[in-house]
Amino acid sequence: MDSKSQRKNKMWAAFRTLYMTEGGSYEDTTAAYKRRVLQTFPDPGQDCDEFLKVTKAYVFLTTLHMRQVGLMKSGGALTNI
């Protein structure tokens, strides 16, 4: 599987993790993340795997949004701020 296909699969997985449909805005992504955090934030002593999945999905999708609007280069450095 090529890199582009892997990114697309990762993007779809992130949308599913946040219970979103493809094409949501940055604001939609943030709202979905906040809803999922309320559902998955672990109580003390509980497993935090799902919460970490939600957080990783949010970071992945918001990074894509920032790259699309030119705020971030592919190396991860913020620009144009």
PATIGU-349245 format. One record per atom (N, C-alpha, C, O, CB): atom name; x, y, z; residue in one letter. Coordinates in steps of 0.1 Angstrom, whole numbers. Glycine has a CB too. Example, Ala and Ser with C-alpha at 12.3 -4.5 7.8 and 13.67 -1.06 7.14 Angstrom:
BEGIN
atomo,c1,c2,c3,residuo
N,132,-57,78,A .
CA,123,-45,78,A .
C,132,-33,78,A .
O,142,-33,85,A .
CB,113,-45,90,A .
N,128,-22,71,S .
CA,137,-11,71,S .
C,129,0,79,S .
O,134,11,80,S .
CB,141,-6,57,S .
This chain:
BEGIN
atomo,c1,c2,c3,residuo
N,9,-12,0,M .
CA,0,0,0,M .
C,9,12,0,M .
O,19,13,8,M .
CB,-10,0,12,M .
N,6,22,-9,D .
CA,14,34,-9,D .
C,11,44,2,D .
O,2,42,9,D .
CB,13,41,-23,D .
N,20,54,3,S .
CA,19,63,14,S .
C,6,71,13,S .
O,-1,74,24,S .
CB,31,73,13,S .
N,1,75,1,K .
CA,-11,82,0,K .
C,-23,74,4,K .
O,-32,79,11,K .
CB,-13,87,-15,K .
N,-23,61,1,S .
CA,-34,52,5,S .
C,-34,51,21,S .
O,-45,50,27,S .
CB,-33,39,-1,S .
N,-22,50,26,Q .
CA,-21,48,41,Q .
C,-26,61,48,Q .
O,-33,60,58,Q .
CB,-6,46,45,Q .
N,-23,72,42,R .
CA,-28,85,48,R .
C,-43,86,47,R .
O,-50,90,57,R .
CB,-22,97,41,R .
N,-48,82,36,K .
CA,-63,82,34,K .
C,-70,72,44,K .
O,-80,76,50,K .
CB,-67,78,19,K .
N,-64,60,46,N .
CA,-70,51,55,N .
C,-69,56,70,N .
O,-78,55,77,N .
CB,-62,37,55,N .
N,-58,63,73,K .
CA,-56,69,86,K .
C,-66,80,88,K .
O,-72,82,99,K .
CB,-42,74,88,K .
N,-69,88,78,M .
CA,-79,98,78,M .
C,-93,93,81,M .
O,-100,98,90,M .
CB,-78,107,65,M .
N,-96,82,73,W .
CA,-109,76,76,W .
C,-111,71,90,W .
O,-121,72,96,W .
CB,-112,65,65,W .
N,-100,64,95,A .
CA,-101,59,108,A .
C,-102,70,118,A .
O,-109,69,128,A .
CB,-88,51,111,A .
N,-96,82,116,A .
CA,-97,93,125,A .
C,-111,98,125,A .
O,-117,102,136,A .
CB,-87,104,122,A .
N,-117,100,113,F .
CA,-131,104,113,F .
C,-140,95,120,F .
O,-149,99,127,F .
CB,-136,105,98,F .
N,-138,82,118,R .
CA,-147,72,125,R .
C,-145,73,141,R .
O,-154,72,148,R .
CB,-143,58,121,R .
N,-132,74,145,T .
CA,-129,75,159,T .
C,-137,87,166,T .
O,-141,87,177,T .
CB,-114,76,162,T .
N,-138,98,158,L .
CA,-144,110,163,L .
C,-159,110,160,L .
O,-166,120,162,L .
CB,-137,123,158,L .
N,-164,100,154,Y .
CA,-178,99,149,Y .
C,-182,110,140,Y .
O,-192,117,142,Y .
CB,-188,99,161,Y .
N,-173,113,130,M .
CA,-176,123,120,M .
C,-177,117,106,M .
O,-173,106,104,M .
CB,-164,133,120,M .
N,-183,125,97,T .
CA,-183,122,83,T .
C,-171,130,77,T .
O,-167,140,82,T .
CB,-196,125,76,T .
N,-166,125,65,E .
CA,-155,132,59,E .
C,-159,146,55,E .
O,-170,149,51,E .
CB,-151,124,47,E .
N,-149,155,56,G .
CA,-150,168,51,G .
C,-154,178,61,G .
O,-158,190,57,G .
CB,-160,168,40,G .
N,-154,175,74,G .
CA,-158,185,84,G .
C,-147,196,85,G .
O,-135,194,82,G .
CB,-159,178,97,G .
N,-151,207,90,S .
CA,-142,218,91,S .
C,-134,217,104,S .
O,-136,207,112,S .
CB,-150,232,92,S .
N,-125,226,106,Y .
CA,-117,226,118,Y .
C,-126,227,130,Y .
O,-124,220,140,Y .
CB,-106,237,118,Y .
N,-136,235,129,E .
CA,-145,237,141,E .
C,-153,225,143,E .
O,-156,221,155,E .
CB,-155,249,138,E .
N,-158,218,132,D .
CA,-165,205,134,D .
C,-156,195,141,D .
O,-161,187,149,D .
CB,-169,200,120,D .
N,-143,194,137,T .
CA,-134,185,143,T .
C,-132,187,158,T .
O,-132,178,166,T .
CB,-120,185,136,T .
N,-131,200,161,T .
CA,-129,204,175,T .
C,-141,200,183,T .
O,-140,195,194,T .
CB,-126,219,176,T .
N,-153,203,178,A .
CA,-166,200,185,A .
C,-167,185,187,A .
O,-171,180,198,A .
CB,-178,206,177,A .
N,-164,177,177,A .
CA,-165,163,178,A .
C,-155,157,188,A .
O,-158,148,196,A .
CB,-162,156,164,A .
N,-143,163,188,Y .
CA,-133,159,198,Y .
C,-138,162,212,Y .
O,-137,153,221,Y .
CB,-120,167,196,Y .
N,-143,173,214,K .
CA,-148,177,228,K .
C,-159,167,232,K .
O,-160,163,244,K .
CB,-154,191,228,K .
N,-168,163,223,R .
CA,-179,154,226,R .
C,-173,140,230,R .
O,-177,134,240,R .
CB,-189,152,215,R .
N,-163,136,222,R .
CA,-157,122,224,R .
C,-148,122,237,R .
O,-148,112,244,R .
CB,-148,118,212,R .
N,-142,133,240,V .
CA,-134,134,252,V .
C,-143,132,264,V .
O,-140,125,274,V .
CB,-127,148,253,V .
N,-155,139,264,L .
CA,-165,137,275,L .
C,-169,122,277,L .
O,-171,118,288,L .
CB,-177,146,273,L .
N,-170,115,265,Q .
CA,-174,101,266,Q .
C,-163,92,270,Q .
O,-165,81,276,Q .
CB,-179,97,252,Q .
N,-150,95,267,T .
CA,-139,86,268,T .
C,-129,89,279,T .
O,-120,81,282,T .
CB,-132,84,256,T .
N,-130,101,285,F .
CA,-120,105,295,F .
C,-121,94,307,F .
O,-131,92,313,F .
CB,-123,119,301,F .
N,-109,88,310,P .
CA,-109,77,320,P .
C,-110,82,334,P .
O,-104,93,338,P .
CB,-97,69,318,P .
N,-118,75,342,D .
CA,-118,77,357,D .
C,-104,72,362,D .
O,-98,64,355,D .
CB,-130,70,364,D .
N,-100,76,374,P .
CA,-88,71,379,P .
C,-88,56,380,P .
O,-97,50,385,P .
CB,-85,77,393,P .
N,-77,50,376,G .
CA,-76,36,376,G .
C,-82,28,364,G .
O,-80,16,362,G .
CB,-82,30,388,G .
N,-88,36,355,Q .
CA,-94,30,343,Q .
C,-84,30,331,Q .
O,-75,38,331,Q .
CB,-107,37,339,Q .
N,-87,22,322,D .
CA,-79,21,309,D .
C,-81,34,301,D .
O,-92,39,300,D .
CB,-83,9,301,D .
N,-70,39,296,C .
CA,-72,52,288,C .
C,-69,50,273,C .
O,-67,60,266,C .
CB,-62,62,294,C .
N,-70,38,268,D .
CA,-67,35,254,D .
C,-76,42,245,D .
O,-72,48,235,D .
CB,-68,20,252,D .
N,-89,42,248,E .
CA,-99,49,239,E .
C,-97,64,239,E .
O,-98,70,228,E .
CB,-113,45,242,E .
N,-94,69,250,F .
CA,-92,84,252,F .
C,-80,88,243,F .
O,-80,98,236,F .
CB,-90,88,266,F .
N,-69,80,244,L .
CA,-57,82,236,L .
C,-59,81,221,L .
O,-54,89,213,L .
CB,-46,73,240,L .
N,-68,72,217,K .
CA,-72,70,203,K .
C,-79,83,198,K .
O,-76,88,187,K .
CB,-80,58,201,K .
N,-88,88,206,V .
CA,-95,100,203,V .
C,-86,112,202,V .
O,-87,120,192,V .
CB,-106,103,214,V .
N,-77,113,211,T .
CA,-67,124,211,T .
C,-58,124,199,T .
O,-56,134,192,T .
CB,-59,125,223,T .
N,-53,112,195,K .
CA,-45,110,183,K .
C,-53,113,171,K .
O,-47,119,161,K .
CB,-39,96,183,K .
N,-65,109,170,A .
CA,-73,112,158,A .
C,-75,127,157,A .
O,-74,133,146,A .
CB,-87,105,159,A .
N,-77,134,168,Y .
CA,-79,149,167,Y .
C,-66,156,163,Y .
O,-67,164,154,Y .
CB,-83,154,181,Y .
N,-55,152,168,V .
CA,-42,158,164,V .
C,-40,155,149,V .
O,-35,164,142,V .
CB,-31,152,173,V .
N,-42,143,144,F .
CA,-40,140,130,F .
C,-49,149,121,F .
O,-44,155,112,F .
CB,-44,125,128,F .
N,-62,150,125,L .
CA,-71,157,116,L .
C,-69,172,117,L .
O,-69,179,106,L .
CB,-86,154,120,L .
N,-66,178,128,T .
CA,-63,192,129,T .
C,-50,195,122,T .
O,-48,206,117,T .
CB,-62,197,144,T .
N,-40,186,122,T .
CA,-28,189,115,T .
C,-31,189,100,T .
O,-25,198,93,T .
CB,-18,177,118,T .
N,-40,180,95,L .
CA,-44,181,81,L .
C,-50,194,78,L .
O,-48,200,67,L .
CB,-53,169,78,L .
N,-59,199,86,H .
CA,-66,211,84,H .
C,-56,223,83,H .
O,-57,231,75,H .
CB,-76,214,96,H .
N,-46,223,92,M .
CA,-36,234,92,M .
C,-28,233,80,M .
O,-24,244,74,M .
CB,-27,233,105,M .
N,-25,222,75,R .
CA,-17,221,63,R .
C,-25,226,51,R .
O,-20,232,42,R .
CB,-12,206,60,R .
N,-38,223,51,Q .
CA,-46,227,40,Q .
C,-47,242,39,Q .
O,-48,248,28,Q .
CB,-60,221,41,Q .
N,-47,249,50,V .
CA,-48,263,50,V .
C,-35,270,50,V .
O,-34,282,51,V .
CB,-57,268,61,V .
N,-24,262,50,G .
CA,-11,268,48,G .
C,-4,272,62,G .
O,5,280,61,G .
CB,-11,279,39,G .
N,-10,268,73,L .
CA,-4,272,86,L .
C,7,263,90,L .
O,15,266,100,L .
CB,-15,272,96,L .
N,9,251,84,M .
CA,19,242,88,M .
C,25,235,76,M .
O,19,232,66,M .
CB,13,231,97,M .
N,38,234,77,K .
CA,46,227,66,K .
C,46,212,70,K .
O,43,208,81,K .
CB,60,232,65,K .
N,49,204,60,S .
CA,48,189,62,S .
C,58,184,73,S .
O,56,174,79,S .
CB,51,182,50,S .
N,68,192,76,G .
CA,77,188,87,G .
C,72,190,101,G .
O,78,186,111,G .
CB,90,196,86,G .
N,61,197,102,G .
CA,54,200,115,G .
C,56,214,121,G .
O,50,217,131,G .
CB,59,190,125,G .
N,64,222,114,A .
CA,66,236,119,A .
C,55,245,116,A .
O,51,245,104,A .
CB,80,241,114,A .
N,50,252,126,L .
CA,39,262,123,L .
C,45,274,115,L .
O,56,278,118,L .
CB,33,266,136,L .
N,38,278,105,T .
CA,42,290,98,T .
C,30,299,96,T .
O,19,296,99,T .
CB,48,286,84,T .
N,33,311,91,N .
CA,22,321,88,N .
C,13,325,100,N .
O,2,328,98,N .
CB,13,315,77,N .
N,19,325,112,I .
CA,11,328,124,I .
C,16,341,129,I .
O,11,346,139,I .
CB,12,317,135,I .
